[in-house]
Amino acid sequence: MGRILAACCLLALACSAARPPPAELGPTSEPGAVPVVREEVAPGDRSKVPEPGPAPVLKVPPQRHFQLASGLKVRLVEYRRLPIVALHLVVDAGAVHDPKDRPGLASFTASMMTEGTKRRSATQISDDLGFIGASLSAGAGFDSASLSGSALVAHLDELLDLFDDVLEHPSFPPGDFARVQDQRLVSLLQQRDQPGAVAAKTFARQFWGEHPYGHWIQGTEKSVKAMKRADLVRYHAARWRPNVSELVVVGDVSEAELRQKLEKALAGWTGVAPASPPPHVAPVPKLRAVLVRKRGAAPQTFVMMGMPGLERASPDYVPGEVASQILGGGTASRLFRELREKEGYTYGIYSRVEARKLGGTSFIVGSVKAEVTGVATQALLRQVDGLRTTAVPDEELAVAKNSLLLSLPSEFAIAAGIAGKVAEEVVYGLPDDYWDGYASQVAGVTAADVQRAARKYFDPARLTTVMVGDPGTVKAQLSKLPLGAVEVRTAASAP
């Protein structure tokens, strides 16, 4: 697939050459803009850290909605800055639909779709994409699967032909199936020695239990070994259907032209996916802690701590994101300043809000020196408590909000980026103008909002803790901490 990568690089260079971004970005002094506290810094003065600029204004072009004869819903964002087009198909074929005895099936199926069709081998797919300078990829997360591609608009017909071929007619060639199966097994074997992967697998099972989010998206060594080509064929035939899909198109194309081309290219894609089961209710985790024995010397302890979070569509999402940014979102965060810069316990530790369709987790993740695991964890819990009990100062709040907003424009800099962000609206049921209003939502978050979100979503009483390290060094350090009884496991038995 080397030519696909080369084609993507060429297209990215073409899209970035001396052109303004698609969104209307620039400084603002409009009501609701985030205030920026500045100090005067002499030219060339390296003793002062440069202050961030004002938050940008982001205006995403409007979306047009229509439906094909097959029932497939389409969203079009007309993007006229460059002669390119990006496609992003969202399909309700994510890992939440993995059978209990076949975890990893959704991911395996998506990864195989570009490995060959009834008309083309994987090499031919790569060659045809390379010939028109296009990209094409498929994947699956928990809440959805996707097929996405991009090309110059002059090659839209050729791109749609390839897109439809991969979408409708993946052949899952036996030889390529065996190769990809081996690759996935090797990856899973390697993860045994990766503390982050071991912790994440253990955490998912401890936190989510039998909920669909409770398994590793790649599956297990046992499930991947047991997979047959026929499993992938059946899963694709059942779940990859137009009635549970929506296509996002961003590019230099009109609705009339696009509708005609899509009706022609996707005319053969029909069928109805079975009804999805009722949504699973996220469990209410109890206070618990697991210490997984790391093989060999363990100079560091990998720490993963999670508390019940929120759904992506929750109105609390933005306040929760700001609270997480203050706690551990970057080099200006409390965890970074206290645990790394002041105490030297860690090279890096962070917090984040992982919000999905059916629920979420408020995470704290990082590695600390093994000999200070206890005091580092105690310091970490103090920072969580401080965010819950004391209002954040205005200057710190402003820095956190600007950090979130200043990173936003890059995600809308190219057509494929816009398509991905609009696809997020599709997956999580967000309104069409969500990203237009995102900046004002962030700007409107107050210190009281942050404290309320911290109290609700950073709750130590419902803390699930997983550590990967040396029990001989670490366990005694945790005995007086409010983590619950610490259970020691081996890596093999952890998940």
N, C-alpha and C positions, 0 to 999 in steps of 0.2 A: 504493500500500500504506500510505498515511498513516493510514487508520483502524486498521490492524493495530497500528501503533506507539502510537496513542492508546489502543487497547484494552489493550495490554501495560502502559502507564503506569498506567491506572486499576486494573488487576488487581494491579500491584505495590503501589500505595497501599493497596488493600483488604487485601492480605496482611500489610502492615507495621503496620497501625493497632493500636497498644496491645496487641499480643499477644506472648507469649514465643516464642522460637525453638523449632523442633521438637526439636532435640537438647537433652539435659540438660547445660547448660553451667554452669560455676562454678569458683571457686578450689578447689584441692586440696592436701592435704598427704600424699597417699597415697604409698607406696613407689614409687620410679621417677619421681616428678615432677621436672621440671627445676628445679634450684636457682636462685634469683634473688638476685644480689648487689645490695644497696641502700645508698644513702647517705641520711642524714637531710637533707631539704631544707626550709628554713623556708618557711612559707606565703607565696606570692607571690614567692619568690626565683626570678628569671628567669636567674640565672647558672648554674643547673644544669639539664641536660636531664632531663625526667621519666623515671624508670626504668619499664620495662615491668612489668606485673602478672604474677602467677603463671600458668602454663600452664593452660588449661581442661581439664575432663574432657568428652569427647565420647562420647555414646551414641546411636547410630543405631538406630531401630526395626528389628526383625528383618524379613527378607525371606521371603515365601512364594513357592514355585515351583510352577507348573503349566503344562500344555501344552494348546493348542487342537487341535481335530480336524485342522486344516490342517498341524499340526506346529510351529506357531509357539510358541516358548517365552515364558513370561511371568514376570516378577518383580513382586510387589506389596509395597510398603511402606505399611502403613496409617498415615496421618498425620491425626490427629484434632484437631489444634489449630485448624484453619480449614476451612471448607466448600469446599475447592478440590481439584482433581485435576490432576496433571501427567503427560503421556505422553512417553516418549523411546524411540523405536524405533531400535535399532542394527542396521545392515545391512552385510553383507560386500560393499560396493559402493564401497570407497574407491579412491583414486588409484593404489594398487598394482596395480589391474587395468586401468589406462589402456593401450590399445594403443600400441606404440612410435611408430606414425605418427599417433597422435591423443592426445598428452599434453594433459591438461585436460578429457578427456571426462567423467570421473566428477563433477568439480566443476560443469561446464556442465550436465550432466543434473540434478543435485540442485537447482541454482539455478533451473531451469525448472519444477520440479514444482508450484510454487504460482502459476504464471503462467496457469493455465487447465486445465480438465478437460473431459470430454465433456459434463458437465452445467452447468458454471459457467465464466464468464470470470474473469480475474484480478480484475476489479472486483467481480463477484458474490461471489467468495471473500472479498474484503476486507469487503464489506457484511455478509455472513452472520457473519463473525467479529466484526465490530463490534457487531452486533445482540445477541450474547450475551456481549460483553466478553471474548472469547477471543483467544488468540494461536496462530499456527501458522507453522513455518519448517522449511526443509530445507537440508542442507549436506553437504559431504563433506571429510574429511581424507584422509590417506594410508591409515590402517589401517581406516577404516570410513566409511560414510555414515550420515546420521541424519534422522529426521523427528520433530519435537517440537512439543508444543502444551500449552496449559493453559487452564482455565476454572473457573468455579464448578461444584461437583459437581452442582448442580441442572440444569446444561446439559450434562452428560456425554453424553447421547444425541446432542444436536446436534453436539457436538465430535467424537464418533466418526464421525458421518455425514460431516463435512467431512474428517476425518483419513483415512478410508477412500477417499473420492473422490479426494483428492490422491495417496494411496498407490497405488491401483489404476488410476486412469483419467486420468493426466496426458495432455493432448492435444498439448502442445508446439506451440501455435498458430503458424503461419508468421510472422504479423506480430510477435508477441511474441518469437519466436526471433530474427528479424532485429534487433529492438531490443536484446535482451540480448547478442547477438553483437557489435553495435556498441559497447555499453558495455564489454564485456570487452576489445575491441581498443583502445579509448581508454585503459583502465586500463593495459594492457601498454605502450602508447606513452608514457604518463606515467612509467612506471617506468624508462624509459631515463635520465631525469634525476634519479632518486632513488638516491643512493649506497647506501643500505641494501638496496634491491631488487637493484641491480646486483651488489652483493657477495654477497647470498644466492643468487642464480641461479648465479653463477660458482662459489661454494663448493660448492653441491650437486653440480654436475657434476664438480668436481675431487675432492671427498671420496668421493662414492658411485659415480661412474662410471656403468656400465650397470645398476646396481641400481635397482629400482623407485623408491627414494627420490631418485634422481639427477636427476629432472626437476622443473620448476616446476609447482606444483599447478594453476595457472591455465592452463597450456599456454604455447605460443609464439604470436607473431603469425601465423606460417605455419600452425600447426595449427588455431588458432581460425578463421582465414579459410577453411580447407579443410573445416571441420565442416559437416555437413548435418543438417537436422532428423531424417532417417532414422537417423543415427548415434546420436542421443539415444534415439530410440524403441527401437532394437535393444538398446542398453546397459541401458535400464530393464527391458525384457522379459527380458533374460538374468540380471541381477544382483539386482534388487529382488524377491526371492522369500522366502517364509516359512521355508524350510529353512535359510537362512543369516542369519536375523534373530532378534532377541530384543527383546521389548517390556518396558520398565521403566515401572511405574505407581506413582505416589506420590500418595496422597490419602485423602480421607474416604469410603472405600468398602470394603466387605467382599469377600472372595474369591468368595463365591457370587454376589453381585450383579455383580461385575466379569466373572466368567467368562461369565455369561449374556449380558451386554451385548456382550462381545467376540466371542463365537461368532456372534451375530446380525449385528453390524456388519461383521466381517471375513470373513464366510462365503464371499464370492466370491474372496478372495485366496488363490490356489493356485499350483501350479507349483513346479518344482525348478530351482535354479541349477546351472550346470555345476560340476564339481569344480574347486577352486582348484589351480593348479600348486604343486609343492613349494616350501617357503619358500626365498627367496633368502638365501644366506650373505652377511653384511655383509663388504665388502672390508677389507683391512688397508692403510690409507693410508700412503704414504711421506712423508718430509719434502719439502715443496714450498711454493712461494710464487708468487703472481700479483699483479702491480700493474696495476690497470685505470686507464687514462687517463681522468680526469674532464673533461668538456667545460667550457670556460670557466675562470674563476678558481677556485682550490681552496685557500681559506685553511685548510681542515681536511682530514685524511685519515680516511676511514672504515676501521675495522679490524675484520675478522672472522677469528678464529682458532679452530680446532676440532681436537679430538683424539678418538680412538675412545672412545665412551661405552659405554652398557649398554642392555639391553632393559628395558622398563618393569617386567616381572615379576621382574627380577633381585633376589636378596636384598641386593645391594649398593646398591639404589636409594636407600634412606634415608641411609646413610652418605655416598653420593655427593652427595646433595642438601645435607646439612649442610656438606660440604667446599666445595661451590659457594657456599653462603650466606656462609661465612667469607671466601672469596676475593673475591667480587664481588656479593653478594646484596642490597646496600642501602647506606644511608649509614654504617652501622657497619662495612662490609666493608673489607678491606685495599686493594683497588684504589681504592675511593672515597677513603679517607683518604690514601693515599700519592700517587696520581696526580692527584687533584683538589685536596684540601684542602692538602696539603703542597707539591706541586710546581706545581700550576696548569696541568698539561698538557691537561686535558680538562674539559668540563662534566659528563661522565658516562660511565662505562664499567662494564660489569657482566659477570658470568659466570652461566651457567645450565646445567642438565643437561636436554638434550632426549632423552628416552627413549621409543622407539616399540616396536612389537611385534616388529620384526625387527632391531633394533639402535638405536644412538643416538650422540649427539655431546656432548662436553663443550665448551661454547662460551665464548669471551670476545669481547664485542662492544662497540663504542663509537667515538666520534670523538675525535681528538687534533689539536692544532695542527700544521699542516703542517711548520713549521720545527723542531719538536721530535719528529717522528715516530720517529726513531731512538732517542733517549734515552728516550722514553716507552715504546717497545716493549721496550727493555732493562730498564726499571724494572718493567714488567709481567712479564717473564720471571723477574725476581728474586723477585717475589711468588709466582709459581707454584713456583719452586724452594724457597722458604722453607716453603711449605705441605707440600711433599714431604719435606723433610729435618729439620724441627724440629717437635716436638709443640706443638700449639696450647695456649695457656694456658687454665686452667679458666674464668676469667671470660669470655674471648672466646668459648669454646665454649658457655657458658650463654646468652650474648646471642644467638648464632646460632640455637640450638635454640628459644629463646623466640620469635624472629622468625618462624620457620616455624609454630609452634603457635598463636601469637596471631592469625594471619591465617586460621586454619582455620574457626572458627565461622561467619564470614560466608558461607562457601560452602555451609553447611547451614541457612541462615536461612529459606529458603522451599522449597516443595515442588519447584519446578523445579530448584533448586540440588541438592537431595538426589537427584533423578532423574538429573541430570548426573553426579554423583559415583558413583552406583551403575552408571550406564552405563559409566563408566571401568573398573569391575570386570569388566563383560561383555567389553569390547573386549580387555582385556589379561589375562584369565584370572585375576584376583585373587580371593581367597576372600571370601565374603559378609561376614565380620567384619573386612575389611581396615581400614576407616576407624575401627572401634572400637579396633583395636590400633595405629593409626598413631602416636598420641601417645606410647605407651609405647616404640615402636620408636625414635622420635626421642630420647626421654629417655634411652634406653639407649646411644646412640652415645657412644663414648669418644674421647679424643684419639688413641689408637692406631688406632681405626677410621677416623678422618678422615685420618690420615697414610697408612694403607694404601690408602684410596680415592683419595687424591690421587696416590699413586705409580702406581696402576693406570690412572686415568682422566684425569689431567692430565699426559700424557707428552709433553714437548717433542720427543722424538726422532721422534714420529709426528705432527708438527704440520702441519696444512694452514693456510696463511695467505693471506688475500685482502685486499688494500687497494685502495681507490678514492681516487685523488688525482692530484697533479701529479708525473709521473715526474722532471721536471727538478729539483724540490725534494726529492723523497723518496728516489729510488732510491739515490743515493750514501750516504744516511744508513743504509741497510740493509746495506751491503756487508760489514760486519764482524760482523753478527749471525748467530746459528745458525739461520737460516731456510731454508737451501738456496739454490740459484740462483734469483734473482728474475726471473721472466718478465714482460715488459711487454706488455700487450694493449690494444687499443681496446675501448670499451664494446660496440660492435657484434659483435665476435668473441669477447667474454669467455665467455658460456655455452657 
